[in-house]
Amino acid sequence: MARGAQCGLPPHARSRGRDSRAKSVIIFETSSLIIGLLTSAVGMAYIAYGRRQVRYAPLLCGIALCAYSWFFDSWIWLVTIGAVLMAIPFFVDG
């Protein structure tokens, strides 16, 4: 069995004596997961609000908030784009 295979790490994160690199990969994947989870929850609330009030800006931003985290890996981009998408319904009337 290869070293690191028993840990459940993906192949690119298995290290050969460099544990700090493997830990940093896991931390960034966890932060991306948490950010995606939080923005998806806000997106679901925007979708529900947009459907009930028949407003398209919150509805479309809610759909985008639920889907955009699939396309970005960096937590900086996830936070930036998520903040912009959450702010759009406050400035766009529709």
CYANA upper distance limits for C-alpha pairs under 8 A (distance plus 0.5 A):
  1 MET  CA      5 ALA  CA      7.26
  1 MET  CA      6 GLN  CA      8.31
  2 ALA  CA      6 GLN  CA      8.42
  3 ARG  CA     14 ARG  CA      7.79
  3 ARG  CA     15 SER  CA      8.39
  3 ARG  CA     16 ARG  CA      8.12
  4 GLY  CA      8 GLY  CA      7.57
  4 GLY  CA      9 LEU  CA      6.89
  4 GLY  CA     14 ARG  CA      5.79
  4 GLY  CA     15 SER  CA      7.60
  5 ALA  CA      9 LEU  CA      6.88
  5 ALA  CA     14 ARG  CA      7.99
  9 LEU  CA     13 ALA  CA      6.47
  9 LEU  CA     14 ARG  CA      6.58
 10 PRO  CA     14 ARG  CA      7.09
 13 ALA  CA     21 ARG  CA      7.78
 13 ALA  CA     22 ALA  CA      5.41
 13 ALA  CA     25 VAL  CA      6.92
 13 ALA  CA     26 ILE  CA      8.40
 14 ARG  CA     22 ALA  CA      6.66
 15 SER  CA     19 ASP  CA      6.64
 15 SER  CA     21 ARG  CA      7.63
 15 SER  CA     22 ALA  CA      6.58
 18 ARG  CA     22 ALA  CA      7.58
 19 ASP  CA     23 LYS  CA      6.72
 20 SER  CA     24 SER  CA      6.69
 21 ARG  CA     25 VAL  CA      6.87
 22 ALA  CA     26 ILE  CA      6.95
 23 LYS  CA     27 ILE  CA      6.71
 24 SER  CA     28 PHE  CA      6.74
 25 VAL  CA     29 GLU  CA      6.71
 26 ILE  CA     30 THR  CA      6.60
 27 ILE  CA     31 SER  CA      6.69
 28 PHE  CA     32 SER  CA      6.63
 28 PHE  CA     74 SER  CA      8.35
 28 PHE  CA     75 TRP  CA      7.83
 29 GLU  CA     33 LEU  CA      6.66
 30 THR  CA     34 ILE  CA      6.70
 31 SER  CA     35 ILE  CA      6.55
 31 SER  CA     75 TRP  CA      7.27
 32 SER  CA     36 GLY  CA      6.46
 32 SER  CA     69 SER  CA      8.44
 32 SER  CA     73 ASP  CA      7.19
 32 SER  CA     74 SER  CA      7.67
 32 SER  CA     75 TRP  CA      6.09
 32 SER  CA     78 LEU  CA      7.89
 33 LEU  CA     37 LEU  CA      6.56
 34 ILE  CA     38 LEU  CA      6.70
 35 ILE  CA     39 THR  CA      6.63
 35 ILE  CA     75 TRP  CA      8.02
 35 ILE  CA     78 LEU  CA      7.51
 35 ILE  CA     79 VAL  CA      7.71
 36 GLY  CA     40 SER  CA      6.44
 36 GLY  CA     66 CYS  CA      8.36
 36 GLY  CA     69 SER  CA      5.94
 36 GLY  CA     78 LEU  CA      8.00
 37 LEU  CA     41 ALA  CA      6.78
 38 LEU  CA     42 VAL  CA      6.93
 39 THR  CA     43 GLY  CA      6.49
 39 THR  CA     65 LEU  CA      6.36
 39 THR  CA     66 CYS  CA      7.33
 39 THR  CA     82 GLY  CA      7.03
 40 SER  CA     44 MET  CA      6.64
 40 SER  CA     62 GLY  CA      8.33
 40 SER  CA     65 LEU  CA      6.14
 40 SER  CA     66 CYS  CA      4.88
 40 SER  CA     67 ALA  CA      8.21
 41 ALA  CA     45 ALA  CA      6.97
 41 ALA  CA     66 CYS  CA      8.19
 42 VAL  CA     46 TYR  CA      6.72
 42 VAL  CA     62 GLY  CA      7.70
 42 VAL  CA     65 LEU  CA      7.96
 42 VAL  CA     86 MET  CA      8.46
 43 GLY  CA     47 ILE  CA      6.63
 43 GLY  CA     61 CYS  CA      7.49
 43 GLY  CA     62 GLY  CA      4.28
 43 GLY  CA     63 ILE  CA      6.79
 43 GLY  CA     64 ALA  CA      7.93
 43 GLY  CA     65 LEU  CA      5.42
 43 GLY  CA     66 CYS  CA      5.95
 44 MET  CA     48 ALA  CA      6.76
 44 MET  CA     62 GLY  CA      6.50
 44 MET  CA     63 ILE  CA      8.16
 44 MET  CA     66 CYS  CA      7.65
 45 ALA  CA     49 TYR  CA      6.62
 45 ALA  CA     62 GLY  CA      7.77
 46 TYR  CA     50 GLY  CA      6.37
 46 TYR  CA     58 PRO  CA      5.66
 46 TYR  CA     59 LEU  CA      6.36
 46 TYR  CA     61 CYS  CA      7.62
 46 TYR  CA     62 GLY  CA      5.28
 47 ILE  CA     51 ARG  CA      6.59
 47 ILE  CA     58 PRO  CA      6.90
 47 ILE  CA     59 LEU  CA      5.04
 47 ILE  CA     60 LEU  CA      7.99
 47 ILE  CA     61 CYS  CA      8.35
 47 ILE  CA     62 GLY  CA      5.45
 47 ILE  CA     63 ILE  CA      7.23
 48 ALA  CA     52 ARG  CA      6.74
 48 ALA  CA     59 LEU  CA      8.04
 49 TYR  CA     53 GLN  CA      6.54
 49 TYR  CA     55 ARG  CA      8.43
 49 TYR  CA     58 PRO  CA      7.54
 49 TYR  CA     59 LEU  CA      7.82
 50 GLY  CA     54 VAL  CA      5.97
 50 GLY  CA     55 ARG  CA      5.27
 50 GLY  CA     56 TYR  CA      6.58
 50 GLY  CA     57 ALA  CA      7.80
 50 GLY  CA     58 PRO  CA      5.55
 50 GLY  CA     59 LEU  CA      4.96
 51 ARG  CA     55 ARG  CA      7.25
 51 ARG  CA     56 TYR  CA      8.48
 51 ARG  CA     59 LEU  CA      7.07
 55 ARG  CA     59 LEU  CA      7.09
 55 ARG  CA     94 GLY  CA      5.96
 56 TYR  CA     60 LEU  CA      6.44
 56 TYR  CA     94 GLY  CA      6.19
 57 ALA  CA     61 CYS  CA      6.57
 57 ALA  CA     88 ILE  CA      7.89
 57 ALA  CA     89 PRO  CA      5.93
 57 ALA  CA     92 VAL  CA      7.19
 57 ALA  CA     93 ASP  CA      7.60
 57 ALA  CA     94 GLY  CA      6.05
 58 PRO  CA     62 GLY  CA      6.33
 58 PRO  CA     88 ILE  CA      8.40
 58 PRO  CA     89 PRO  CA      5.79
 59 LEU  CA     63 ILE  CA      6.88
 60 LEU  CA     64 ALA  CA      6.70
 61 CYS  CA     65 LEU  CA      6.47
 61 CYS  CA     85 LEU  CA      6.27
 61 CYS  CA     86 MET  CA      7.58
 61 CYS  CA     88 ILE  CA      7.88
 61 CYS  CA     89 PRO  CA      7.85
 62 GLY  CA     66 CYS  CA      6.77
 63 ILE  CA     67 ALA  CA      6.89
 64 ALA  CA     68 TYR  CA      6.18
 64 ALA  CA     85 LEU  CA      7.99
 65 LEU  CA     69 SER  CA      7.93
 65 LEU  CA     82 GLY  CA      7.08
 65 LEU  CA     85 LEU  CA      7.20
 65 LEU  CA     86 MET  CA      8.32
 67 ALA  CA     71 PHE  CA      8.38
 68 TYR  CA     72 PHE  CA      7.55
 69 SER  CA     73 ASP  CA      8.06
 69 SER  CA     78 LEU  CA      6.99
 72 PHE  CA     77 TRP  CA      7.28
 72 PHE  CA     78 LEU  CA      6.99
 73 ASP  CA     77 TRP  CA      8.16
 73 ASP  CA     78 LEU  CA      7.89
 74 SER  CA     78 LEU  CA      6.85
 75 TRP  CA     79 VAL  CA      6.57
 76 ILE  CA     80 THR  CA      6.62
 77 TRP  CA     81 ILE  CA      6.36
 78 LEU  CA     82 GLY  CA      6.31
 79 VAL  CA     83 ALA  CA      6.50
 80 THR  CA     84 VAL  CA      6.86
 81 ILE  CA     85 LEU  CA      6.62
 82 GLY  CA     86 MET  CA      6.57
 83 ALA  CA     87 ALA  CA      6.67
 84 VAL  CA     88 ILE  CA      6.75
 85 LEU  CA     89 PRO  CA      8.34
 87 ALA  CA     91 PHE  CA      7.45
 88 ILE  CA     92 VAL  CA      6.43
 89 PRO  CA     93 ASP  CA      7.45
